[in-house]
Amino acid sequence: MTIEEMKELLTKDEKITVEYKACQNGIHDDVYETVCSFSNRYGGYIIMGVEDGGKPIGINKKLIKDMKKNFVNQLNNPDKMSPTLYLSIEEIEYEGMTLLWVFVPPTSTVEKCANRIYDRNEDGDMDITDSPIQLQNLYNRKSNTYAERKIFPYVTTADLRLDLLEKVRNLAKSKKPDHHWLELSDEDLLKSAGLWEKDFSSGMEGYNLAAVLLLGKDEVINSCCPGYVTDALYRVENMDRYDDRLLVTTNLIEAYDLLMEFVAKHTSDKFHLINNVNTSVRDLIAREVIGNILVHRDYSSAYPAKVIIEKDWLKTENWCIPRRHGNIMQDEFQPYPKNPIIQRFFANIGRTDTIGSGVINLYKYTPIFSDGGKPELFEDDVFKITIPLNKEAAKEASDEKKLSDREQAIYNLICENKHLTVEQVMAEFDISRATVFRDYAKIKKITGAVYDKNESVWKL
């Protein structure tokens, strides 16, 4: 690690992938709890010899050798860490002090510390050992098995809506006139789509959860996947509750149509020439967000997916198994399938395209629909999409990401005087203390500036 990289890690507050530990005279037990939580989430950096807020205080150099040795021994002690880990602490000289740091990668198995299980949440380590729902979510993240592939050996064709296969074939034909599904029997089509499979490790065979979700009768879906529901809300007049609501618990084929109709009912349309064809941009955007909450959600969770339409915004939420944390940008998105069987089925009938195309299309069409606005996609346990529906919303979102004239003036003063006090700002702009702190919060969010309370100094 370079001095510049360490400086970057220390100029920001602790977060989901960075943890500061004082540890001047030895490694404390909570360091191993952080190792555990990082292993169980996205991984991250532990920096020792640093106080909360990113203030370096250094490590007692006489103890560094023993600290390194004890760290390795504890990670290889099954009573302390299970499974055992092999990580090494590195030294770095920073501002005349010695700091210790270690990078903890995420593991493929659930990690325990002293027989307790920790997970990472923003800047803290949570003991989730006695929290069944959080434990289940953790094991789901670690699992290599897709929930959609769970086999239900007692589900038969009588439990499926085979009448929907005519619609499926017509949709497939519209996408590809010579689609191979057109020549297959119902049974062969289901097998071709991967909805019937055999588990070669257990010998169990039958229709899987993907088959039940795509084509199952409502009562069968409720039995096999009791947490499945999509809650569509329209809020304009009654913001505390809703003006219109649709609870969708039926198969994914019809759920898609119902949710598309709900969005069409409560949003205005805008047409745009695409390849010389007058096309509904609203429908293109709705197609991507509805496709996402049906195709890419984690069906092992009882968290209800949501479609929320407000005066200026279209928002969706769905539980997922995240592979990263934070905003998804068009140029850095690395696609991966969350439910590959369901995704391929939807792709065959023209309701989704290739993996990753949804992000590209949202970034392409949202500015057209909202006169310059951009989508916001945030990946965590709950995957959220926010789409501005008009120019006003686009401007609001843009304003939230830039400083006002007063905020910019305050930031300029901070750059000139890193010991700037709240009282000085109050006097300069004739504003209240509460207003100063509100402006400070936005300045910190947008510029990354941090105020060190211990030294009473701004760090830019």
C-alpha positions as CSV (number, residue, x, y, z in Angstrom):
1,M,0.0,0.0,0.0
2,T,1.3,3.5,-0.9
3,I,1.2,6.6,1.3
4,E,-1.4,8.1,-1.1
5,E,-3.6,5.1,-0.7
6,M,-3.4,5.1,3.1
7,K,-4.1,8.9,3.0
8,E,-7.3,8.2,1.0
9,L,-8.4,5.5,3.5
10,L,-7.8,7.9,6.4
11,T,-9.5,11.0,5.0
12,K,-12.9,9.3,5.0
13,D,-15.1,8.1,7.9
14,E,-15.3,4.4,8.7
15,K,-17.6,2.6,6.4
16,I,-18.7,-0.8,5.4
17,T,-15.2,-1.7,4.1
18,V,-12.9,0.4,6.3
19,E,-12.4,0.1,10.1
20,Y,-10.0,2.0,12.4
21,K,-8.6,0.5,15.5
22,A,-6.3,2.2,18.1
23,C,-4.4,-0.9,19.2
24,Q,-1.3,1.1,20.3
25,N,-0.1,-1.6,22.7
26,G,-1.7,-4.8,21.5
27,I,-4.5,-6.2,19.3
28,H,-7.9,-6.0,21.0
29,D,-10.5,-8.7,20.7
30,D,-12.8,-6.5,18.6
31,V,-10.3,-6.7,15.8
32,Y,-11.1,-10.3,15.3
33,E,-14.9,-9.5,15.3
34,T,-14.2,-7.1,12.4
35,V,-12.2,-9.8,10.6
36,C,-15.2,-12.0,10.9
37,S,-17.7,-9.4,9.8
38,F,-15.6,-8.4,6.8
39,S,-15.2,-12.0,5.8
40,N,-19.0,-12.4,5.9
41,R,-19.7,-9.3,3.9
42,Y,-17.6,-7.6,1.2
43,G,-14.2,-7.7,2.8
44,G,-12.3,-4.5,3.7
45,Y,-9.3,-2.8,5.4
46,I,-8.5,-2.8,9.1
47,I,-6.1,-0.1,10.0
48,M,-4.5,-0.2,13.4
49,G,-2.9,2.7,15.2
50,V,-5.7,5.0,14.2
51,E,-8.5,6.5,16.3
52,D,-12.1,6.9,15.3
53,G,-12.4,9.7,12.8
54,G,-9.2,8.7,11.0
55,K,-6.6,10.3,13.4
56,P,-3.3,8.4,13.3
57,I,-1.8,7.8,16.7
58,G,0.8,5.1,15.8
59,I,1.7,1.7,17.2
60,N,4.3,1.0,19.9
61,K,7.2,-0.2,17.7
62,K,8.5,-2.5,20.4
63,L,5.3,-4.5,20.3
64,I,4.9,-4.8,16.5
65,K,6.6,-8.2,16.2
66,D,4.5,-9.8,19.0
67,M,1.3,-8.2,17.6
68,K,1.9,-9.7,14.2
69,K,2.7,-13.1,15.7
70,N,-0.3,-13.1,17.9
71,F,-2.6,-12.0,15.1
72,V,-1.5,-15.0,12.9
73,N,-1.8,-17.4,15.8
74,Q,-5.3,-16.3,16.7
75,L,-6.5,-16.5,13.1
76,N,-5.2,-20.1,13.1
77,N,-6.8,-21.0,16.4
78,P,-10.1,-22.8,15.7
79,D,-11.5,-21.8,19.1
80,K,-11.1,-18.1,18.0
81,M,-11.8,-18.2,14.2
82,S,-13.7,-20.9,12.4
83,P,-12.8,-21.7,9.7
84,T,-9.3,-20.6,10.4
85,L,-7.8,-17.9,8.2
86,Y,-4.4,-17.0,6.9
87,L,-3.9,-13.3,6.8
88,S,-0.8,-11.2,7.4
89,I,-0.4,-7.7,8.9
90,E,1.6,-5.2,7.0
91,E,3.5,-2.1,8.3
92,I,3.5,1.4,6.8
93,E,5.3,4.5,8.0
94,Y,2.8,7.4,7.9
95,E,3.4,10.9,9.1
96,G,6.3,9.7,11.3
97,M,4.3,6.9,12.9
98,T,4.0,3.2,12.3
99,L,0.6,1.9,11.3
100,L,-0.5,-1.7,10.8
101,W,-3.0,-2.7,8.2
102,V,-4.6,-5.9,6.9
103,F,-6.9,-6.5,4.0
104,V,-9.6,-9.1,4.8
105,P,-11.1,-10.7,1.7
106,P,-14.7,-12.0,1.6
107,T,-14.9,-15.8,2.2
108,S,-17.0,-18.4,0.4
109,T,-18.1,-19.9,3.8
110,V,-19.7,-18.3,6.9
111,E,-17.0,-17.2,9.3
112,K,-17.3,-17.4,13.1
113,C,-15.4,-15.6,15.8
114,A,-15.4,-17.3,19.2
115,N,-18.4,-19.3,18.0
116,R,-20.3,-16.1,17.3
117,I,-21.3,-14.9,13.8
118,Y,-20.7,-11.2,12.9
119,D,-21.9,-9.3,9.8
120,R,-20.9,-5.8,8.7
121,N,-23.4,-2.9,8.6
122,E,-22.1,0.5,7.5
123,D,-19.4,1.2,10.1
124,G,-20.2,-1.4,12.7
125,D,-19.9,-5.2,13.4
126,M,-23.2,-6.8,14.3
127,D,-23.5,-10.1,16.2
128,I,-26.3,-11.9,14.3
129,T,-25.9,-15.3,15.9
130,D,-29.3,-15.1,17.5
131,S,-31.0,-13.4,14.6
132,P,-32.6,-16.2,12.4
133,I,-33.6,-13.9,9.5
134,Q,-30.2,-12.2,9.3
135,L,-28.4,-15.6,9.5
136,Q,-30.5,-17.0,6.7
137,N,-29.7,-13.9,4.5
138,L,-26.0,-14.5,5.3
139,Y,-26.1,-18.2,4.4
140,N,-28.0,-17.3,1.2
141,R,-25.2,-14.8,0.2
142,K,-22.6,-17.5,0.8
143,S,-24.5,-20.2,-1.0
144,N,-23.6,-21.2,-4.5
145,T,-27.1,-22.7,-5.0
146,Y,-29.7,-20.6,-6.7
147,A,-33.1,-20.6,-4.9
148,E,-34.8,-21.0,-8.2
149,R,-33.3,-24.4,-8.6
150,K,-34.9,-25.9,-5.6
151,I,-36.8,-29.0,-6.7
152,F,-40.3,-29.8,-5.7
153,P,-40.7,-33.5,-6.5
154,Y,-44.5,-33.6,-5.8
155,V,-45.4,-30.7,-8.2
156,T,-47.0,-32.1,-11.3
157,T,-48.3,-30.6,-14.5
158,A,-51.7,-30.4,-12.8
159,D,-50.2,-27.8,-10.5
160,L,-49.0,-25.6,-13.4
161,R,-50.9,-23.2,-15.7
162,L,-50.1,-25.1,-19.0
163,D,-52.7,-22.8,-20.7
164,L,-50.1,-20.0,-20.5
165,L,-47.8,-22.0,-22.8
166,E,-49.8,-20.8,-25.8
167,K,-49.0,-17.2,-24.8
168,V,-45.4,-18.1,-24.2
169,R,-45.0,-19.6,-27.7
170,N,-46.6,-16.5,-29.3
171,L,-44.3,-14.2,-27.4
172,A,-41.3,-16.4,-28.4
173,K,-42.5,-16.3,-32.0
174,S,-42.8,-12.5,-32.0
175,K,-39.1,-12.4,-30.9
176,K,-37.9,-15.1,-33.2
177,P,-40.3,-16.5,-35.9
178,D,-38.5,-19.9,-36.1
179,H,-38.0,-20.2,-32.3
180,H,-37.4,-23.9,-31.4
181,W,-40.0,-23.8,-28.7
182,L,-42.7,-23.7,-31.4
183,E,-42.0,-27.3,-32.4
184,L,-41.8,-28.8,-28.9
185,S,-44.5,-30.5,-26.8
186,D,-45.5,-28.9,-23.5
187,E,-43.3,-31.3,-21.6
188,D,-40.3,-30.9,-23.8
189,L,-40.6,-27.1,-23.7
190,L,-40.6,-27.2,-19.9
191,K,-37.5,-29.4,-20.0
192,S,-35.8,-27.2,-22.7
193,A,-36.4,-24.1,-20.5
194,G,-34.7,-25.8,-17.5
195,L,-37.9,-26.0,-15.5
196,W,-37.6,-29.7,-15.0
197,E,-34.3,-31.0,-13.7
198,K,-32.5,-33.7,-11.8
199,D,-30.2,-33.1,-8.9
200,F,-27.3,-35.4,-9.5
201,S,-26.0,-35.1,-6.0
202,S,-29.2,-36.3,-4.4
203,G,-31.0,-38.1,-7.2
204,M,-34.1,-35.9,-6.7
205,E,-35.9,-34.8,-9.9
206,G,-38.9,-32.8,-10.7
207,Y,-40.1,-29.2,-11.4
208,N,-38.1,-26.5,-9.7
209,L,-39.0,-23.2,-8.1
210,A,-38.5,-21.4,-11.4
211,A,-41.2,-23.5,-12.9
212,V,-43.6,-22.8,-10.0
213,L,-42.9,-19.1,-10.2
214,L,-43.2,-18.8,-13.9
215,L,-46.2,-21.1,-14.5
216,G,-47.6,-22.3,-11.2
217,K,-51.2,-21.9,-10.0
218,D,-51.5,-19.2,-7.4
219,E,-52.1,-21.6,-4.5
220,V,-49.1,-23.7,-5.5
221,I,-46.9,-20.6,-5.6
222,N,-48.1,-19.6,-2.2
223,S,-47.2,-23.0,-0.8
224,C,-43.8,-23.3,-2.4
225,C,-42.8,-19.7,-2.0
226,P,-44.9,-18.1,0.7
227,G,-42.9,-14.9,0.8
228,Y,-43.5,-14.1,-2.9
229,V,-45.5,-10.9,-3.4
230,T,-44.9,-7.7,-5.3
231,D,-46.5,-4.6,-3.8
232,A,-47.3,-1.8,-6.3
233,L,-48.2,1.6,-4.7
234,Y,-49.3,4.9,-6.2
235,R,-48.8,7.8,-3.9
236,V,-49.6,11.4,-4.9
237,E,-52.3,12.8,-2.7
238,N,-52.0,10.4,0.3
239,M,-48.3,10.2,0.9
240,D,-48.7,8.4,4.3
241,R,-50.4,5.4,2.7
242,Y,-51.4,5.3,-1.0
243,D,-54.0,6.4,-3.5
244,D,-53.9,3.1,-5.4
245,R,-52.5,-0.3,-4.6
246,L,-52.0,-3.6,-6.4
247,L,-50.7,-6.8,-4.6
248,V,-49.4,-9.2,-7.1
249,T,-49.1,-12.9,-6.1
250,T,-49.7,-14.6,-9.3
251,N,-47.2,-16.3,-11.8
252,L,-44.4,-14.2,-13.3
253,I,-45.9,-14.3,-16.8
254,E,-49.1,-12.5,-15.7
255,A,-47.4,-10.5,-13.0
256,Y,-45.3,-8.8,-15.6
257,D,-48.4,-7.7,-17.5
258,L,-50.2,-6.5,-14.3
259,L,-47.3,-4.4,-13.2
260,M,-46.7,-2.9,-16.6
261,E,-50.4,-1.9,-16.7
262,F,-50.1,-0.4,-13.2
263,V,-47.1,1.8,-14.3
264,A,-48.9,2.8,-17.5
265,K,-52.1,3.7,-15.6
266,H,-50.3,6.1,-13.2
267,T,-47.5,7.7,-15.4
268,S,-47.5,9.8,-18.5
269,D,-46.1,8.6,-21.7
270,K,-43.4,10.0,-24.0
271,F,-42.6,8.9,-27.5
272,H,-39.2,9.1,-29.2
273,L,-37.9,8.0,-32.6
274,I,-35.7,4.9,-32.1
275,N,-34.5,3.3,-35.4
276,N,-37.0,5.5,-37.1
277,V,-39.9,4.0,-35.1
278,N,-42.0,6.1,-32.8
279,T,-41.4,4.2,-29.5
280,S,-42.8,4.6,-25.9
281,V,-39.8,5.5,-23.8
282,R,-42.0,5.1,-20.7
283,D,-42.6,1.5,-21.6
284,L,-38.9,0.8,-22.3
285,I,-38.0,2.1,-18.8
286,A,-40.9,0.2,-17.2
287,R,-39.9,-3.0,-19.0
288,E,-36.4,-2.8,-17.4
289,V,-37.5,-2.0,-13.8
290,I,-40.3,-4.5,-13.8
291,G,-38.1,-7.1,-15.4
292,N,-35.5,-6.5,-12.7
293,I,-37.8,-7.0,-9.7
294,L,-39.2,-10.2,-11.2
295,V,-36.1,-11.7,-12.6
296,H,-33.3,-10.7,-10.3
297,R,-34.8,-10.8,-6.8
298,D,-33.9,-13.3,-4.2
299,Y,-36.9,-15.6,-3.8
300,S,-35.6,-17.2,-0.7
301,S,-36.4,-14.0,1.2
302,A,-39.8,-13.0,2.5
303,Y,-39.0,-9.3,1.8
304,P,-41.8,-8.0,-0.5
305,A,-40.7,-6.4,-3.8
306,K,-42.1,-2.9,-4.3
307,V,-43.0,-0.7,-7.1
308,I,-43.7,2.9,-5.9
309,I,-45.0,5.6,-8.1
310,E,-45.0,9.1,-6.8
311,K,-45.7,12.4,-8.4
312,D,-42.1,12.8,-9.8
313,W,-40.5,9.5,-9.2
314,L,-40.7,5.8,-10.1
315,K,-39.0,3.6,-7.5
316,T,-38.5,-0.1,-7.0
317,E,-37.1,-2.3,-4.2
318,N,-36.3,-6.0,-4.1
319,W,-34.2,-8.2,-1.9
320,C,-31.1,-9.6,-3.6
321,I,-27.9,-11.4,-2.9
322,P,-25.4,-8.5,-3.5
323,R,-22.0,-9.0,-5.0
324,R,-20.9,-5.5,-4.1
325,H,-22.2,-2.4,-2.2
326,G,-23.0,1.0,-3.5
327,N,-24.3,2.8,-6.6
328,I,-24.1,1.0,-10.0
329,M,-22.7,3.1,-12.7
330,Q,-23.1,2.3,-16.4
331,D,-19.3,2.2,-17.1
332,E,-18.4,0.0,-14.1
333,F,-21.2,-2.5,-14.0
334,Q,-20.2,-6.1,-14.0
335,P,-23.3,-8.2,-14.8
336,Y,-24.0,-11.6,-13.2
337,P,-27.2,-13.7,-13.3
338,K,-29.1,-13.9,-10.0
339,N,-31.8,-16.3,-11.4
340,P,-30.4,-17.6,-14.7
341,I,-33.3,-20.0,-15.5
342,I,-35.9,-17.3,-15.0
343,Q,-33.7,-14.7,-16.9
344,R,-33.3,-17.0,-19.9
345,F,-37.0,-17.8,-20.0
346,F,-37.8,-14.0,-20.0
347,A,-35.2,-13.4,-22.6
348,N,-36.7,-16.1,-24.9
349,I,-40.1,-14.4,-24.8
350,G,-38.7,-10.9,-25.3
351,R,-39.2,-9.5,-21.8
352,T,-35.6,-9.0,-21.0
353,D,-32.5,-8.9,-23.1
354,T,-28.9,-10.0,-22.3
355,I,-27.6,-9.8,-18.7
356,G,-26.6,-6.2,-18.0
357,S,-28.6,-4.6,-20.8
358,G,-31.2,-3.3,-18.3
359,V,-28.6,-1.0,-16.7
360,I,-27.4,0.3,-20.1
361,N,-31.0,0.9,-21.2
362,L,-32.0,2.8,-18.0
363,Y,-29.0,5.1,-18.5
364,K,-29.9,5.5,-22.1
365,Y,-33.6,6.2,-21.9
366,T,-34.1,7.9,-18.5
367,P,-32.5,11.2,-19.7
368,I,-34.8,11.2,-22.7
369,F,-37.9,10.6,-20.6
370,S,-37.1,13.1,-17.8
371,D,-35.3,15.8,-19.8
372,G,-31.8,15.1,-18.6
373,G,-32.3,13.1,-15.4
374,K,-30.3,10.0,-14.6
375,P,-31.3,6.7,-13.0
376,E,-30.0,5.7,-9.6
377,L,-29.3,2.1,-9.0
378,F,-28.1,1.1,-5.5
379,E,-27.0,-2.5,-4.7
380,D,-27.1,-3.9,-1.2
381,D,-29.3,-6.5,0.5
382,V,-32.1,-4.4,-0.9
383,F,-31.6,-3.4,-4.5
384,K,-33.1,0.0,-5.2
385,I,-33.8,1.8,-8.5
386,T,-34.9,5.4,-8.6
387,I,-36.1,7.0,-11.9
388,P,-37.0,10.7,-12.2
389,L,-40.3,11.1,-14.2
390,N,-40.0,14.7,-15.3
391,K,-37.7,17.7,-15.6
392,E,-38.5,18.9,-12.1
393,A,-37.4,15.6,-10.5
394,A,-34.3,15.5,-12.7
395,K,-33.4,19.0,-11.5
396,E,-34.1,18.1,-7.9
397,A,-31.8,15.0,-8.1
398,S,-29.1,17.2,-9.8
399,D,-29.4,19.9,-7.1
400,E,-28.9,17.3,-4.4
401,K,-25.5,16.5,-6.0
402,K,-24.2,20.1,-6.2
403,L,-23.5,22.8,-3.7
404,S,-25.7,25.9,-3.5
405,D,-24.1,29.4,-3.7
406,R,-23.9,29.7,0.1
407,E,-22.7,26.1,0.5
408,Q,-20.0,26.7,-2.1
409,A,-19.0,30.0,-0.3
410,I,-18.7,28.1,3.0
411,Y,-16.6,25.4,1.4
412,N,-14.3,28.1,-0.1
413,L,-13.9,29.5,3.4
414,I,-13.0,26.0,4.7
415,C,-10.4,25.6,2.0
416,E,-8.9,28.9,3.1
417,N,-9.1,28.3,6.8
418,K,-9.2,24.6,7.9
419,H,-9.8,25.7,11.5
420,L,-13.0,27.6,10.5
421,T,-15.6,27.6,13.4
422,V,-19.3,27.3,13.3
423,E,-19.5,30.8,15.0
424,Q,-17.5,32.3,12.2
425,V,-19.8,30.9,9.6
426,M,-22.9,32.0,11.5
427,A,-21.6,35.6,11.6
428,E,-20.4,35.6,8.0
429,F,-23.7,34.5,6.5
430,D,-26.1,35.6,9.3
431,I,-27.5,32.1,9.6
432,S,-28.4,29.8,12.6
433,R,-26.3,27.1,14.0
434,A,-28.7,24.4,12.8
435,T,-28.4,25.8,9.2
436,V,-24.6,25.7,9.4
437,F,-24.7,22.0,10.4
438,R,-27.2,21.3,7.6
439,D,-24.9,23.0,5.1
440,Y,-21.9,21.1,6.6
441,A,-23.7,17.8,6.1
442,K,-24.2,18.4,2.4
443,I,-20.7,19.8,2.0
444,K,-19.3,16.6,3.6
445,K,-21.5,14.4,1.4
446,I,-20.6,16.0,-1.9
447,T,-16.9,17.0,-1.4
448,G,-15.8,14.2,0.9
449,A,-14.5,16.8,3.4
450,V,-14.2,15.6,7.0
451,Y,-14.1,17.6,10.3
452,D,-11.8,16.2,12.9
453,K,-13.3,17.0,16.3
454,N,-10.2,16.0,18.2
455,E,-8.0,18.5,16.3
456,S,-10.7,21.0,15.4
457,V,-9.6,20.9,11.8
458,W,-11.1,20.2,8.4
459,K,-9.5,17.5,6.3
460,L,-10.2,17.9,2.6
